[in-house]
């Protein structure tokens, strides 16, 4: 499942997704978005802390591949945020669910949204 959320998860969501049978995946699009938000002061998440958190939480970073970018051509234009569109395209191409509180993600029937 792809994580597309910054902040604390509601208890019902964390109970659902936390378990040894689930692999947590972070798209490089999300990683890039974290870096941009950190650089402009919207998020206090330095690079070393980000690296340590990903390692300590055993989160797999999934590269944004050409097949993901090509999938963006066929995505409906419900979402204008380029990072979110990259995350959506990755989820569609890889057939992965997304964990997010962003309601716009639900407009894409080809994506399973957990939340």
Secondary structure, 3 states (H helix, E strand, C coil): CEECCCCCCCHHHHHHHCCCCCCCEEEHHHHHHHHHHHHCCCCCCCHHHHHHHHHHCCCEEECCCHHHHHHHHHCCCCCCCHHHHHHHHHHHHHCCCEECCCHHHHHCCCCCEEC
